[in-house]
Amino acid sequence: MDTLYLRRRFTNALALALGTAATLLGLTFLAWILWATLRQGIAALDLRLFTRITAYGDQGGLSNAMVGSLIINLLGIAIATPIGVLAGTWLAEYANRTRLGETIRFLNDILLSAPSIVMGLFVYTIIVLPSTALTHGDTTFSGFAGGVALALIALPVIVRTTDEMLRLVPSTLREAALSLGVPQWKLTSQILLRAARSGIVTGVLLALARISGETAPLLFTAFGNNFMTLDPLDKMSSLPQVIYQYANDPGEAMHALAWAGAFVVTLFVLLLSLASRLLLSRTKVSHD
């Protein structure tokens, strides 16, 4: 008995040490990334970064790219969220433990790991090219096309999260509601979705963090714009696209702007991730 106890103590201590080491390693890399982007871009981190547009070159800022990123990302989330929540609800409540449901889950998992550039090329083919033909050769890159491409990337994340959160709701809640004569649609919309609401919102925030740094799909869809525009049907700039453009520029001032933009994107994604974790932890505490 003593030998078994000591072995379990040793295994527990080893697992705890390895987990702590892995956590510290991840935090070290995170701090390293933040410090590297801040150190390289601190020369451009001033008020000009948030008030001037990229048309001014090395004397400009990233205001139009920030506004463009915000519009395109919100468009993507606005398109993906209702479709993803409805699809995840159908998988969890109507197609659970069916062959069709398992097939769709498998395909959704494939979409989770699909290269983002493929999504950009797909949207370029189905939206940009046909609209270009209708305008007699004038290219019709747009922020809307970029939002559709980002929606395709965010969609499988929201579907998977909604599916998992609804399946975690205790089955006794379903049985109690059905035994009282509550219709299935009312059970799903007014009880189950409310019970899983915080987890679903967390998934939406994680999907938003996932698409915030995407560059490749926007090169084929939104294309970029050196001037400020709020029209989603026009070419629209975005922070990832400007970072890519400035990083390839030979000027040091442009490199500093690229690093400053990278720091803003990294900080935004970090804050979104922390917000989603905080929301999820509060949900767990309230349920306990």
C-alpha positions as semicolon CSV with decimal commas, in nm:
position;residue;x (nm);y (nm);z (nm)
1;M;0,000;0,000;0,000
2;D;0,283;0,241;0,086
3;T;0,454;0,170;-0,245
4;L;0,132;0,236;-0,439
5;Y;0,075;0,557;-0,245
6;L;0,428;0,682;-0,310
7;R;0,402;0,596;-0,677
8;R;0,078;0,792;-0,707
9;R;0,232;1,085;-0,523
10;F;0,529;1,079;-0,759
11;T;0,306;1,055;-1,069
12;N;0,093;1,344;-0,945
13;A;0,399;1,560;-0,871
14;L;0,551;1,478;-1,212
15;A;0,228;1,563;-1,396
16;L;0,196;1,887;-1,200
17;A;0,556;1,983;-1,276
18;L;0,517;1,910;-1,648
19;G;0,191;2,104;-1,665
20;T;0,346;2,400;-1,484
21;A;0,648;2,392;-1,713
22;A;0,426;2,385;-2,023
23;T;0,224;2,681;-1,891
24;L;0,536;2,881;-1,817
25;L;0,674;2,800;-2,162
26;G;0,356;2,923;-2,330
27;L;0,351;3,241;-2,121
28;T;0,718;3,299;-2,202
29;F;0,653;3,282;-2,575
30;L;0,350;3,510;-2,536
31;A;0,554;3,769;-2,344
32;W;0,834;3,733;-2,601
33;I;0,595;3,802;-2,891
34;L;0,444;4,104;-2,717
35;W;0,786;4,244;-2,628
36;A;0,927;4,186;-2,977
37;T;0,635;4,359;-3,150
38;L;0,639;4,645;-2,898
39;R;1,017;4,694;-2,922
40;Q;1,018;4,697;-3,303
41;G;0,709;4,915;-3,340
42;I;0,740;5,156;-3,046
43;A;0,881;5,423;-3,279
44;A;0,547;5,436;-3,461
45;L;0,319;5,397;-3,158
46;D;0,189;5,751;-3,128
47;L;-0,130;5,946;-3,191
48;R;-0,052;5,962;-3,563
49;L;-0,095;5,584;-3,585
50;F;-0,464;5,617;-3,493
51;T;-0,547;5,944;-3,669
52;R;-0,373;5,934;-4,010
53;I;-0,436;5,707;-4,306
54;T;-0,191;5,493;-4,501
55;A;-0,197;5,728;-4,802
56;Y;0,062;5,945;-4,626
57;G;0,322;5,665;-4,645
58;D;0,591;5,667;-4,379
59;Q;0,439;5,986;-4,234
60;G;0,096;5,830;-4,214
61;G;-0,087;5,598;-3,978
62;L;-0,318;5,301;-3,977
63;S;-0,655;5,456;-3,899
64;N;-0,818;5,346;-4,225
65;A;-0,677;4,994;-4,182
66;M;-0,811;4,972;-3,826
67;V;-1,157;5,090;-3,930
68;G;-1,152;4,854;-4,229
69;S;-1,051;4,559;-4,013
70;L;-1,328;4,639;-3,767
71;I;-1,591;4,657;-4,042
72;I;-1,474;4,341;-4,221
73;N;-1,445;4,140;-3,899
74;L;-1,788;4,251;-3,779
75;L;-1,934;4,162;-4,118
76;G;-1,778;3,817;-4,097
77;I;-1,908;3,756;-3,744
78;A;-2,253;3,894;-3,832
79;I;-2,277;3,647;-4,121
80;A;-2,127;3,347;-3,942
81;T;-2,296;3,374;-3,601
82;P;-2,664;3,308;-3,689
83;I;-2,574;3,035;-3,938
84;G;-2,325;2,874;-3,698
85;V;-2,558;2,885;-3,398
86;L;-2,848;2,738;-3,597
87;A;-2,630;2,466;-3,748
88;G;-2,477;2,378;-3,410
89;T;-2,822;2,366;-3,253
90;W;-2,948;2,133;-3,524
91;L;-2,648;1,905;-3,476
92;A;-2,689;1,889;-3,098
93;E;-3,066;1,862;-3,073
94;Y;-3,196;1,712;-3,395
95;A;-2,906;1,519;-3,552
96;N;-2,731;1,394;-3,239
97;R;-2,617;1,031;-3,264
98;T;-2,723;1,005;-3,627
99;R;-2,505;0,914;-3,922
100;L;-2,583;1,241;-4,097
101;G;-2,491;1,439;-3,786
102;E;-2,161;1,258;-3,745
103;T;-2,081;1,316;-4,114
104;I;-2,149;1,688;-4,083
105;R;-1,936;1,707;-3,767
106;F;-1,653;1,537;-3,954
107;L;-1,681;1,783;-4,245
108;N;-1,698;2,074;-4,002
109;D;-1,376;1,954;-3,837
110;I;-1,212;1,949;-4,181
111;L;-1,323;2,310;-4,238
112;L;-1,169;2,404;-3,902
113;S;-0,825;2,317;-4,036
114;A;-0,878;2,432;-4,396
115;P;-0,615;2,683;-4,519
116;S;-0,751;3,036;-4,508
117;I;-0,616;3,115;-4,854
118;V;-0,848;2,847;-4,995
119;M;-1,144;3,032;-4,844
120;G;-1,020;3,355;-5,002
121;L;-0,984;3,196;-5,344
122;F;-1,330;3,039;-5,311
123;V;-1,494;3,375;-5,235
124;Y;-1,288;3,537;-5,512
125;T;-1,431;3,280;-5,752
126;I;-1,796;3,301;-5,646
127;I;-1,826;3,675;-5,565
128;V;-1,543;3,886;-5,705
129;L;-1,510;3,728;-6,051
130;P;-1,885;3,713;-6,133
131;S;-1,938;4,073;-6,020
132;T;-1,633;4,176;-6,224
133;A;-1,792;4,023;-6,532
134;L;-2,115;4,217;-6,465
135;T;-1,923;4,545;-6,447
136;H;-1,750;4,479;-6,783
137;G;-1,401;4,417;-6,649
138;D;-1,386;4,659;-6,354
139;T;-1,252;4,463;-6,058
140;T;-1,503;4,455;-5,774
141;F;-1,295;4,377;-5,469
142;S;-1,491;4,480;-5,160
143;G;-1,501;4,470;-4,785
144;F;-1,818;4,261;-4,814
145;A;-1,631;3,989;-5,004
146;G;-1,364;3,997;-4,735
147;G;-1,634;3,961;-4,469
148;V;-1,777;3,657;-4,647
149;A;-1,431;3,497;-4,662
150;L;-1,377;3,557;-4,290
151;A;-1,728;3,426;-4,218
152;L;-1,634;3,095;-4,380
153;I;-1,335;3,074;-4,144
154;A;-1,536;3,166;-3,833
155;L;-1,835;2,945;-3,918
156;P;-1,690;2,602;-3,822
157;V;-1,562;2,744;-3,493
158;I;-1,909;2,869;-3,397
159;V;-2,076;2,548;-3,514
160;R;-1,841;2,333;-3,308
161;T;-1,872;2,551;-2,998
162;T;-2,252;2,567;-3,014
163;D;-2,275;2,192;-3,066
164;E;-2,047;2,116;-2,771
165;M;-2,209;2,369;-2,536
166;L;-2,560;2,236;-2,603
167;R;-2,449;1,876;-2,557
168;L;-2,306;1,972;-2,218
169;V;-2,648;2,087;-2,096
170;P;-2,779;1,811;-1,861
171;S;-3,029;1,577;-2,024
172;T;-3,247;1,599;-1,712
173;L;-3,329;1,957;-1,812
174;R;-3,464;1,834;-2,145
175;E;-3,659;1,551;-1,982
176;A;-3,815;1,784;-1,725
177;A;-3,927;2,031;-1,991
178;L;-4,064;1,764;-2,223
179;S;-4,250;1,596;-1,938
180;L;-4,432;1,926;-1,878
181;G;-4,546;1,931;-2,239
182;V;-4,304;2,196;-2,364
183;P;-4,266;2,174;-2,746
184;Q;-3,923;2,089;-2,882
185;W;-3,877;2,427;-3,051
186;K;-3,960;2,615;-2,732
187;L;-3,734;2,387;-2,528
188;T;-3,447;2,457;-2,765
189;S;-3,494;2,831;-2,808
190;Q;-3,601;2,936;-2,458
191;I;-3,430;2,684;-2,230
192;L;-3,133;2,509;-2,388
193;L;-2,991;2,808;-2,577
194;R;-3,027;3,023;-2,266
195;A;-2,847;2,762;-2,058
196;A;-2,560;2,747;-2,310
197;R;-2,564;3,119;-2,394
198;S;-2,238;3,213;-2,224
199;G;-2,048;2,925;-2,385
200;I;-2,184;3,016;-2,727
201;V;-2,083;3,381;-2,680
202;T;-1,738;3,261;-2,580
203;G;-1,717;3,064;-2,904
204;V;-1,818;3,371;-3,105
205;L;-1,545;3,577;-2,934
206;L;-1,288;3,306;-3,007
207;A;-1,401;3,297;-3,370
208;L;-1,357;3,675;-3,387
209;A;-1,006;3,640;-3,245
210;R;-0,940;3,366;-3,500
211;I;-1,025;3,583;-3,801
212;S;-0,873;3,910;-3,674
213;G;-0,525;3,829;-3,801
214;E;-0,613;3,668;-4,133
215;T;-0,429;3,814;-4,431
216;A;-0,446;3,575;-4,726
217;P;-0,827;3,577;-4,776
218;L;-0,834;3,958;-4,776
219;L;-0,571;3,985;-5,049
220;F;-0,817;3,816;-5,289
221;T;-1,134;3,987;-5,164
222;A;-1,100;4,327;-4,991
223;F;-0,768;4,395;-5,172
224;G;-0,682;4,712;-4,978
225;N;-0,739;5,086;-4,992
226;N;-0,503;5,368;-4,894
227;F;-0,793;5,596;-4,810
228;M;-1,066;5,587;-4,547
229;T;-1,389;5,424;-4,657
230;L;-1,694;5,304;-4,467
231;D;-1,863;5,149;-4,771
232;P;-1,840;4,768;-4,752
233;L;-1,900;4,749;-5,128
234;D;-1,578;4,939;-5,193
235;K;-1,218;4,821;-5,170
236;M;-1,125;4,828;-4,805
237;S;-0,799;4,828;-4,615
238;S;-0,728;4,598;-4,319
239;L;-0,454;4,576;-4,061
240;P;-0,320;4,231;-4,163
241;Q;-0,303;4,336;-4,529
242;V;-0,122;4,662;-4,445
243;I;0,121;4,478;-4,216
244;Y;0,201;4,240;-4,502
245;Q;0,248;4,531;-4,743
246;Y;0,466;4,739;-4,512
247;A;0,677;4,443;-4,401
248;N;0,786;4,398;-4,765
249;D;0,877;4,767;-4,798
250;P;1,251;4,852;-4,781
251;G;1,198;5,160;-4,560
252;E;1,263;5,138;-4,186
253;A;0,976;5,375;-4,109
254;M;0,734;5,144;-4,291
255;H;0,873;4,848;-4,098
256;A;0,805;5,033;-3,773
257;L;0,445;5,092;-3,883
258;A;0,411;4,723;-3,967
259;W;0,541;4,624;-3,622
260;A;0,308;4,874;-3,456
261;G;0,015;4,728;-3,646
262;A;0,122;4,377;-3,547
263;F;0,131;4,485;-3,183
264;V;-0,222;4,630;-3,208
265;V;-0,354;4,308;-3,367
266;T;-0,178;4,088;-3,110
267;L;-0,309;4,295;-2,821
268;F;-0,662;4,286;-2,965
269;V;-0,656;3,907;-3,001
270;L;-0,512;3,869;-2,650
271;L;-0,786;4,087;-2,499
272;L;-1,056;3,894;-2,686
273;S;-0,916;3,562;-2,563
274;L;-0,898;3,689;-2,205
275;A;-1,254;3,821;-2,228
276;S;-1,381;3,485;-2,354
277;R;-1,199;3,298;-2,076
278;L;-1,334;3,540;-1,814
279;L;-1,687;3,496;-1,945
280;L;-1,655;3,118;-1,942
281;S;-1,509;3,113;-1,588
282;R;-1,792;3,331;-1,457
283;T;-2,043;3,095;-1,616
284;K;-1,886;2,796;-1,441
285;V;-1,887;2,977;-1,107
286;S;-2,255;3,072;-1,142
287;H;-2,352;2,713;-1,230
288;D;-2,155;2,579;-0,933
